[in-house]
Amino acid sequence: SGKRNHSLGVRWFNADEFDPNNIPPIEIPNAKPVYCIERKQHFRSTADAEVKQRKLGFKVSASKITSVIKGKRVRAGGFTWRYSEKTTEEILNQPFYEP
């Protein structure tokens, strides 16, 4: 029917519409973009920030980022965080951003 394009971590495409060079990123439902003040970097969500920061060797968790944003903590992973004013689309279109 074209309404559902993923299930259990597997994405499905119609063969006649599939372009391996143009696969859109999966939307993160109810996610709010976040901004790391010290690194001057925007992320699609707290979970996205956690994954990307851990790849760089920083120990940070999405729940601690949320705690910083809500004012319950001062830092998460040694960084200060806030919600980003950028949209998900703007973040994905940054030249250095890897989905």
TORZA-519625 format. One record per residue (C-alpha): chain; x, y, z; residue number from 1. Coordinates in nm, 2 decimals. Layout:
REC mol     c1     c2     c3 seq
REC   A      X      Y      Z NUM
...
This chain:
REC mol     c1     c2     c3 seq
REC   A   0.00   0.00   0.00   1
REC   A   0.30   0.23   0.03   2
REC   A   0.21   0.34   0.39   3
REC   A   0.48   0.14   0.57   4
REC   A   0.83   0.13   0.45   5
REC   A   1.01  -0.03   0.74   6
REC   A   0.96  -0.32   0.99   7
REC   A   1.19  -0.46   1.26   8
REC   A   1.48  -0.25   1.15   9
REC   A   1.45  -0.35   0.78  10
REC   A   1.36  -0.09   0.52  11
REC   A   1.15  -0.18   0.22  12
REC   A   1.15   0.00  -0.12  13
REC   A   0.96  -0.06  -0.45  14
REC   A   1.21  -0.20  -0.70  15
REC   A   1.11   0.04  -0.97  16
REC   A   1.15   0.34  -0.74  17
REC   A   1.48   0.23  -0.56  18
REC   A   1.78   0.46  -0.61  19
REC   A   2.08   0.33  -0.39  20
REC   A   2.24   0.68  -0.42  21
REC   A   1.94   0.86  -0.28  22
REC   A   1.81   0.67   0.03  23
REC   A   1.64   0.92   0.27  24
REC   A   1.72   0.89   0.64  25
REC   A   1.46   0.74   0.86  26
REC   A   1.26   1.00   1.05  27
REC   A   1.29   0.98   1.42  28
REC   A   0.93   1.01   1.56  29
REC   A   0.87   1.28   1.83  30
REC   A   1.24   1.37   1.82  31
REC   A   1.36   1.72   1.90  32
REC   A   1.68   1.84   1.75  33
REC   A   1.95   1.93   2.01  34
REC   A   2.26   2.15   2.00  35
REC   A   2.60   2.09   2.17  36
REC   A   2.72   2.44   2.27  37
REC   A   3.09   2.36   2.32  38
REC   A   3.12   2.17   1.99  39
REC   A   2.88   2.41   1.80  40
REC   A   2.71   2.10   1.65  41
REC   A   2.34   2.03   1.59  42
REC   A   2.20   1.67   1.61  43
REC   A   1.86   1.53   1.50  44
REC   A   1.78   1.40   1.85  45
REC   A   1.94   1.31   2.18  46
REC   A   1.98   0.95   2.06  47
REC   A   2.16   1.07   1.75  48
REC   A   2.38   1.29   1.95  49
REC   A   2.47   1.00   2.18  50
REC   A   2.56   0.77   1.89  51
REC   A   2.77   1.04   1.71  52
REC   A   2.95   1.16   2.03  53
REC   A   3.03   0.80   2.14  54
REC   A   3.19   0.74   1.79  55
REC   A   3.43   1.03   1.87  56
REC   A   3.51   0.88   2.21  57
REC   A   3.29   1.09   2.44  58
REC   A   3.09   0.91   2.70  59
REC   A   2.75   1.07   2.69  60
REC   A   2.39   0.93   2.71  61
REC   A   2.07   1.06   2.55  62
REC   A   1.89   1.06   2.89  63
REC   A   2.17   1.27   3.05  64
REC   A   2.14   1.52   2.75  65
REC   A   1.77   1.54   2.82  66
REC   A   1.84   1.61   3.19  67
REC   A   2.07   1.90   3.09  68
REC   A   1.81   2.05   2.86  69
REC   A   1.54   2.02   3.13  70
REC   A   1.77   2.19   3.39  71
REC   A   1.82   1.89   3.61  72
REC   A   2.20   1.86   3.53  73
REC   A   2.46   2.11   3.43  74
REC   A   2.65   1.89   3.18  75
REC   A   2.63   1.56   3.00  76
REC   A   2.94   1.40   2.87  77
REC   A   3.13   1.72   2.96  78
REC   A   2.91   1.93   2.73  79
REC   A   2.63   2.18   2.77  80
REC   A   2.32   2.11   2.57  81
REC   A   2.00   2.29   2.46  82
REC   A   1.73   2.23   2.20  83
REC   A   1.83   2.33   1.85  84
REC   A   1.65   2.60   1.65  85
REC   A   1.73   2.41   1.33  86
REC   A   1.48   2.17   1.17  87
REC   A   1.58   1.81   1.10  88
REC   A   1.60   1.89   0.73  89
REC   A   1.84   2.18   0.80  90
REC   A   2.06   1.96   1.02  91
REC   A   2.07   1.68   0.75  92
REC   A   2.17   1.94   0.49  93
REC   A   2.48   2.05   0.68  94
REC   A   2.79   1.98   0.47  95
REC   A   2.97   1.78   0.75  96
REC   A   2.67   1.59   0.88  97
REC   A   2.66   1.21   0.84  98
REC   A   2.31   1.06   0.89  99
